Amino acid sequence: MTGVDGREDRRPVRMRIAENVRIRRLLHNWSQEDLAQEAGLDRSFVGDIERAERNISIKTLEKLAIAFDVEPVDLAVEMDATTLGERIIATVRENVSLGVPTRVK
């Protein structure tokens, strides 16, 4: 399968959604509980999604997209490493300017 940027992407969509949800949640500095509240989902369901243990409906994909203020397709495509790096840097800068603690592992 070819991704939006023209590169081959053989990972199942479920795996890409799992990774994108987790990355975006962390970029928002949200816990799984925070995301669950924002999207109107159960916290354990968010954990299942992030571990790619559950298939999700289009309705759930839309709820997650609304919570992250993105289009549903953005959660299903491979995130470009450069774009991801830029988003991480921008988020860290914003958090620092707001005095939000940033955890680095």
C-alpha positions in Angstrom: 0.0 0.0 0.0 1.3 3.4 -0.9 1.0 6.2 1.7 -0.1 9.7 1.1 3.5 10.8 0.6 4.0 8.1 -2.1 6.1 5.8 0.1 5.3 2.2 0.6 3.6 1.5 3.9 2.9 -2.2 4.7 1.9 -1.7 8.3 -1.8 -2.4 9.0 -3.9 0.7 9.4 -4.7 -0.4 12.9 -1.0 -0.1 13.8 -0.7 3.3 12.2 -3.8 4.6 14.1 -2.4 3.2 17.4 0.9 5.0 16.9 -0.6 8.2 15.8 -3.1 8.3 18.7 -0.3 7.7 21.2 2.0 10.3 19.6 -0.7 12.9 19.4 -1.8 12.2 23.0 1.7 12.7 24.2 2.2 15.9 22.1 -0.9 17.3 23.9 0.6 16.2 27.2 -2.5 14.2 27.9 -2.9 11.0 29.9 -5.1 8.3 28.5 -7.8 9.4 30.9 -7.5 13.0 29.5 -7.9 11.7 25.9 -10.8 9.5 26.9 -12.6 12.5 28.4 -11.9 14.7 25.4 -13.1 12.0 22.9 -16.0 10.7 25.1 -14.4 7.2 25.3 -13.5 4.8 28.1 -9.9 5.0 29.3 -9.3 1.3 28.9 -10.6 1.6 25.3 -8.0 4.3 24.6 -5.3 2.0 26.0 -6.6 -0.8 23.7 -6.5 1.5 20.7 -2.9 2.6 21.5 -1.8 -1.0 21.8 -3.6 -1.9 18.5 -5.6 -4.5 20.4 -9.0 -3.3 19.1 -10.4 -2.4 15.7 -12.2 0.9 15.9 -15.3 2.2 14.1 -15.4 5.2 11.9 -17.4 6.9 14.6 -14.6 6.3 17.1 -12.0 7.5 14.6 -14.0 10.7 14.2 -14.2 11.2 17.9 -10.5 10.9 18.2 -9.9 13.3 15.3 -12.2 15.9 16.8 -10.3 15.6 20.2 -7.0 16.2 18.4 -8.5 18.8 16.0 -7.3 16.9 12.9 -9.0 15.1 10.0 -9.7 11.3 10.6 -7.4 10.4 7.7 -4.5 12.1 9.7 -4.8 9.3 12.3 -4.5 6.6 9.7 -1.5 7.7 7.6 2.2 7.2 8.4 3.5 10.3 10.1 6.6 11.7 8.4 9.6 11.8 10.7 10.5 15.4 9.8 6.9 16.6 10.5 6.9 14.7 13.7 10.2 16.2 14.8 8.9 19.7 14.0 5.7 19.1 16.0 7.6 17.8 19.0 9.9 20.8 19.0 7.0 23.2 18.6 5.1 21.5 21.4 8.0 21.5 23.8 8.6 25.2 23.1 5.0 26.0 23.7 4.9 23.9 26.9 8.1 25.6 28.2 6.7 29.1 27.4 3.5 28.2 29.3 5.4 26.6 32.2 4.0 23.2 31.5 6.3 20.4 32.9 7.8 18.4 30.0 8.7 14.8 30.7 11.5 13.2 28.6 12.2 9.5 28.7 
